Amino acid sequence: MSSISTQTEFDSAKAQAFADQLLTVINYGSLALMISIGHRTGLFDTMHGLPPATAKEIAQKAGLNERYVREWLGAMVTAGVVDVDPSSTYYRLPAEHAAFLTRAAAADNIAVFTQYVAVLGAVEDEIVECFKHGGGVPYDKFPRFHAVMAEDSGQSVLSSLESHVLPLVPGLTDRLAQGIRVLDVGCGSGRILNRLAELYPNSQFTGIDLSPDAIGAARSEAAHKGLRNVEFIVRDASDFDATAEPEAFDLITTFDAIHDQAKPLNVLKGIYRALKPDGVYLMQDIRGSSHVYNDIGHPLGPFLYTISTMHCMTVSLAQGGEGLGAMWGEEKTREYLQNAGFRSIETRQLAHDFQNNWYIIRK
């Protein structure tokens, strides 16, 4: 029986509260764009190191155009992000706000995530057409997505790789130090794999990804670091179930990569095929439920469903794929892993990471 209210009388107070909520959405949506600009231009980092200053002084210090900086400051002041002294028009970024807006904040820098708003907004026209006619928007329509994802993973994964992620698997760091074969499926720009290759020179690392641009960035970083124990390959993993090298890898990883695959079950079956009998598959994916009503109250629910609609789901559908979407949920994740052949599936969560689940998976 439905629990949805069937009242017929119009509730004016409820209507006004919703209208107020929508005005807040418009303001905050606009603010997200301005915060993204503040992050990309380094304005927050500049202001964090400055005493109260004029718009001209801030612009000069940041090496930016004063007129644009002044208007940007207007958005920051009216949103309560930046303080202004009415008598002198000096601007100041409070330390309490800088703690979540600057690169010095490391994993706490929420400004990084606001970049997704502009990246997704750039394909709104294409997404509207998909609503009308079906299909999807391909990867090549998202020119900055991999760069933003790399920065995102740099905060959520790379910053805690040694301290929190690797220790999820007992004995893993010892095995990596001794020397094992590692595969990262959907490696993107390769920052995580390059860091692992740097930390563990006795191990051999392979990364595969569909995007030539992402693989190019990964190879460039590896070359810059002089890494000889890592390789990156442009590869569509849709047929990985049939083409994966059998029992070749001691450790296989995927970082937020399965749900936007065209054929996720084939990828997981390929991972099962490629994993050694005593190997470990470490999987990071979005924390959520396969039932939308369980996601009510999720701290990032609207954000994650938006990313799912405008990227994860649509890039899969563009390849003729399933279009699982980012919010496929833990229930369906476990179902797919079991259908791929895995029998040992442990779900772990990290205290600092409320966005992801971490799965430790064995045959």
C-alpha positions in Angstrom: 0.0 0.0 0.0 1.4 3.4 -1.0 2.6 5.7 1.8 2.4 8.8 -0.5 -0.1 11.4 0.9 -3.4 11.6 -1.0 -4.5 14.9 0.4 -6.5 17.1 -2.0 -6.6 20.4 -0.1 -3.9 22.8 -1.3 -1.3 23.5 1.5 -0.2 27.1 1.0 2.5 27.0 3.6 4.0 23.9 2.0 3.9 25.6 -1.4 5.6 28.7 -0.1 8.3 26.6 1.7 8.9 24.7 -1.6 9.2 28.0 -3.5 11.7 29.2 -1.0 13.6 26.0 -1.4 13.7 26.5 -5.2 15.1 30.0 -4.8 17.8 28.5 -2.6 18.6 26.0 -5.3 19.0 28.7 -7.9 21.3 30.7 -5.6 23.3 27.6 -4.6 23.5 26.3 -8.2 25.0 29.6 -9.2 27.3 29.7 -6.2 28.7 26.2 -7.2 29.8 27.7 -10.6 31.4 30.6 -8.9 33.2 28.4 -6.4 34.4 26.2 -9.2 35.9 29.4 -10.9 37.4 30.4 -7.6 39.1 27.0 -7.3 40.3 26.9 -10.9 41.7 30.4 -10.9 43.4 30.0 -7.5 41.4 32.9 -6.0 40.6 31.0 -2.8 44.3 30.0 -2.4 45.4 33.6 -3.0 42.9 35.0 -0.5 43.8 32.4 2.1 47.3 33.9 2.3 46.2 37.5 2.3 45.2 39.9 5.0 42.0 41.9 4.2 42.5 43.4 0.8 40.8 45.3 -2.0 39.5 43.6 -5.2 42.4 45.2 -7.1 45.0 43.8 -4.6 43.4 40.4 -4.8 43.4 40.4 -8.6 47.0 41.6 -8.8 48.1 38.9 -6.3 46.3 36.2 -8.2 47.4 37.6 -11.6 43.8 38.0 -12.8 41.5 40.6 -14.3 40.3 43.1 -11.7 36.8 43.6 -13.2 36.1 39.9 -13.1 37.5 39.4 -9.7 35.3 42.2 -8.3 32.1 40.7 -9.7 33.2 37.3 -8.5 33.7 38.8 -5.0 30.1 40.1 -5.2 28.9 36.5 -5.5 31.1 35.4 -2.7 30.0 38.2 -0.3 26.3 37.8 -1.0 26.6 34.1 -0.4 28.3 34.5 2.9 31.6 32.9 1.7 33.7 36.0 1.8 33.5 38.8 4.4 33.6 42.5 3.4 34.2 45.6 5.5 31.6 48.2 4.4 33.8 51.2 5.4 36.9 50.1 3.4 35.5 47.5 0.9 38.3 45.2 2.0 37.6 41.5 1.5 38.6 38.6 3.7 38.2 34.8 3.3 37.6 33.5 6.9 40.0 30.7 8.0 36.9 28.5 8.8 35.8 28.8 5.1 39.3 28.4 3.7 39.5 25.0 5.5 37.1 23.7 2.9 37.9 25.8 -0.2 41.6 25.8 -0.7 44.2 23.3 -2.0 45.9 23.5 1.4 42.8 21.8 2.8 43.7 18.6 0.8 41.0 16.0 1.2 38.6 18.5 2.8 38.6 20.8 -0.2 35.0 20.7 -1.3 35.6 23.3 -4.1 37.0 20.5 -6.2 33.5 18.9 -6.5 31.8 22.0 -7.6 33.6 21.7 -11.0 31.2 18.9 -11.9 28.3 21.4 -12.2 29.9 23.2 -15.1 31.2 20.0 -16.7 27.7 18.4 -16.7 26.0 21.7 -17.7 28.0 21.7 -20.9 26.1 18.6 -22.1 22.7 19.7 -21.0 21.4 20.1 -24.6 22.6 16.6 -25.6 21.0 15.2 -22.4 17.7 16.8 -23.2 17.8 15.2 -26.6 18.4 11.8 -24.9 15.3 12.4 -22.8 13.3 12.8 -26.0 14.9 10.1 -28.2 16.9 7.8 -25.9 20.5 6.9 -26.5 23.4 8.5 -24.7 26.2 11.1 -24.8 29.6 9.7 -25.5 32.8 10.2 -23.5 34.3 12.6 -26.1 31.6 15.2 -25.2 33.1 15.5 -21.7 36.5 17.1 -22.4 37.2 18.1 -18.8 35.6 15.1 -17.0 38.7 13.0 -16.7 40.7 16.0 -15.4 38.1 16.7 -12.7 37.8 13.0 -11.9 41.6 12.8 -11.5 41.5 15.7 -9.0 38.5 14.2 -7.2 40.2 10.8 -6.8 43.4 12.6 -5.8 41.5 13.8 -2.8 39.2 10.9 -2.0 41.6 8.0 -2.8 45.2 9.1 -3.5 45.4 11.2 -0.3 44.5 8.2 1.8 45.9 5.4 -0.4 48.7 4.5 2.0 47.0 5.4 5.3 43.5 3.9 4.8 42.9 2.2 1.4 45.7 -0.4 1.2 45.4 -1.4 4.8 41.8 -2.6 4.0 43.4 -5.8 2.7 45.6 -7.5 5.4 49.1 -8.2 4.2 48.6 -6.4 0.9 51.4 -3.9 1.4 53.9 -6.7 2.2 52.9 -8.5 -1.0 53.3 -5.3 -3.1 56.7 -4.7 -1.6 57.8 -8.3 -2.4 56.5 -8.0 -6.0 53.1 -8.9 -7.6 51.2 -8.2 -10.8 48.5 -5.6 -10.5 45.7 -4.6 -12.9 43.6 -1.4 -12.7 40.5 -1.6 -14.9 39.1 1.8 -16.0 42.3 3.5 -14.7 41.4 7.0 -16.1 44.4 9.3 -15.9 46.4 6.8 -14.0 47.3 8.8 -10.9 46.5 6.0 -8.4 48.4 3.4 -10.4 51.4 5.6 -11.0 51.5 6.3 -7.2 51.4 2.6 -6.5 54.2 1.9 -9.1 56.2 4.6 -7.4 55.7 3.1 -4.0 56.3 -0.5 -5.0 59.1 -0.8 -7.6 59.2 -4.6 -7.3 55.6 -5.0 -8.5 54.3 -4.7 -12.1 51.3 -2.5 -12.9 48.9 -2.4 -15.9 46.1 0.1 -16.4 43.5 -0.1 -19.1 40.9 2.5 -20.1 38.6 3.3 -23.0 39.7 7.0 -23.2 42.8 7.7 -25.4 43.1 11.1 -23.7 43.1 9.7 -20.2 45.7 7.0 -21.2 47.8 9.7 -22.8 47.8 11.6 -19.5 48.7 8.5 -17.5 51.6 7.7 -19.8 52.9 11.2 -19.6 52.9 11.2 -15.8 54.6 7.8 -15.7 57.3 9.0 -18.1 57.8 12.2 -16.1 58.3 10.1 -13.0 60.6 7.7 -14.8 58.5 4.7 -13.9 59.5 1.5 -15.7 57.1 -0.9 -13.9 53.8 0.4 -15.2 52.1 0.3 -18.6 48.8 1.9 -19.8 46.7 0.5 -22.6 43.7 1.9 -24.5 41.2 -0.8 -24.3 37.4 -1.3 -24.4 36.6 -3.8 -21.6 33.2 -4.8 -23.0 34.6 -8.2 -24.1 36.9 -8.6 -21.1 35.1 -11.8 -20.1 36.5 -13.5 -23.2 39.8 -11.7 -23.7 41.2 -11.3 -20.2 44.5 -13.1 -19.5 43.5 -16.1 -17.3 44.7 -16.1 -13.6 47.4 -13.4 -14.4 47.0 -10.9 -11.6 47.4 -11.0 -7.9 45.5 -7.8 -7.3 42.9 -6.1 -9.5 41.4 -2.7 -8.7 38.6 -0.6 -10.0 38.1 2.9 -8.6 34.6 4.2 -9.3 34.7 2.5 -12.8 32.3 -0.4 -13.0 28.9 1.3 -13.1 29.5 3.3 -16.3 30.8 0.4 -18.3 28.8 -0.6 -21.4 28.7 -4.2 -20.2 29.5 -4.3 -16.5 28.9 -8.0 -16.0 31.3 -8.8 -18.8 33.9 -6.6 -17.1 33.4 -8.3 -13.8 33.5 -11.8 -15.4 36.8 -10.7 -17.0 38.2 -9.6 -13.6 37.2 -13.0 -12.2 38.9 -14.7 -15.1 42.1 -12.6 -14.8 42.4 -12.9 -11.0 44.7 -15.6 -9.5 43.0 -18.1 -7.2 44.5 -16.5 -4.2 44.2 -13.0 -5.6 42.2 -10.0 -4.3 39.8 -7.7 -6.2 39.6 -4.3 -4.5 36.6 -2.3 -5.8 35.6 1.3 -4.9 32.1 2.3 -5.9 29.5 4.8 -5.0 27.8 4.2 -1.6 24.0 4.0 -2.1 21.1 1.7 -2.3 19.5 0.0 -5.4 16.2 1.2 -4.0 15.7 5.0 -4.3 13.6 5.2 -1.1 16.6 4.0 0.9 18.6 6.9 -0.6 16.3 9.6 0.9 18.5 11.5 3.3 21.8 10.5 1.5 24.1 13.6 2.1 25.0 13.6 -1.6 21.8 12.1 -3.1 20.8 14.8 -5.6 24.4 15.4 -6.6 25.1 11.7 -7.3 21.9 11.1 -9.1 22.6 14.1 -11.3 26.1 12.8 -12.1 24.6 9.5 -12.9 22.0 11.0 -15.2 24.3 13.3 -17.0 27.5 11.2 -17.2 27.7 7.6 -15.8 24.4 6.4 -17.2 24.5 8.2 -20.5 28.1 7.3 -21.5 27.2 3.6 -21.0 24.0 4.0 -23.1 26.0 5.8 -25.8 27.9 2.6 -26.3 24.7 0.6 -26.4 25.3 -0.5 -22.8 23.1 -1.2 -19.8 23.3 2.3 -18.3 23.5 1.1 -14.7 24.3 4.6 -13.4 26.3 5.7 -10.4 23.5 4.9 -8.0 23.1 1.2 -8.9 23.5 0.5 -5.2 25.1 -2.1 -3.0 22.4 -4.6 -3.5 22.8 -4.7 -7.3 26.6 -4.5 -6.9 26.6 -7.7 -4.9 24.2 -9.3 -7.4 26.6 -8.6 -10.3 29.6 -9.7 -8.4 28.0 -13.0 -7.5 26.8 -13.5 -11.1 30.4 -12.9 -12.2 31.5 -15.9 -10.0 32.7 -14.2 -6.8 31.7 -15.8 -3.5 33.6 -13.8 -0.9 32.4 -10.1 -0.9 33.1 -7.9 2.1 31.9 -4.3 2.2 34.0 -1.8 4.1 33.6 2.0 4.6 36.2 4.6 5.5 35.3 7.2 8.1 36.5 10.2 6.0 34.8 9.0 2.8 31.0 9.1 3.0 30.7 8.9 -0.8 32.0 5.4 -1.4 31.9 1.8 -0.5 35.0 -0.3 -0.6 34.6 -4.0 -1.5 37.2 -6.6 -0.7 36.4 -9.5 -3.1 37.9 -13.0 -3.5 37.0 -16.0 -5.6 
